[in-house]
Amino acid sequence: MKIKGFWLLVIGLQVGALESTSLAAMYKWEDSNGVHFSDNPASIPGKYRKKAINLEPKESNATTDANRDVAVTPEPKQSQPPPAQELKSADNGRDYWVQRFTTIRSELKGLKEGLKGKKERMNEFRRKWLVTQRRAERQSLNLIEDEINRDEERITELERQLEALDAEAARNSVPFEWRQ
């Protein structure tokens, strides 16, 4: 009788282990070397992360668990600044240039400050996932990683815009004090 109970326990653990591994997220991406598969989004090269396809089966219970565990709300995207026009500094005064520089710098500062908190939350989700290995924690971790990647891309875009604006200001002989 004891041996029968032991074997039932062993079989039950094996079935449970198989079930938990079958629920892991799988990602697929294609590059010049062919098609690749991985269950770890960190192993996906950076330039292919946007193109990677999540092969994870859809389950309604898992998404509600993930939404309940994570209080991640998408931030509304701010409108893009109008395309740079050929403007002379004589036509545009100090207020125009100061406003353009402060708009970009304030958004950049806000994103950088928010990124610190998001990275802390990501580490918290990663620790939670490593302990429990639950799908909901992994989905939460994936969501926050995606949000961090979007913020980092926006930061690099804003830094490029700031450099372009500085170059435009230099072409238009805008005083350095107005660029601060």
Secondary structure, DSSP 8 states (H G I E B T S, - for coil): -HHHHHHHHHHHHHHHHHHHHHTS--EEEEETTEEEEES-GGGS-GGGTTT-EE-----HHHHHHHHHH-------------------TTTS-HHHHHHHHHHHHHHHHHHHHHHHHHHHHHHHHHHHHHHH--HHHHHHHHHHHHHHHHHHHHHHHHHHHHHHHHHHHHHTT--GGGG-
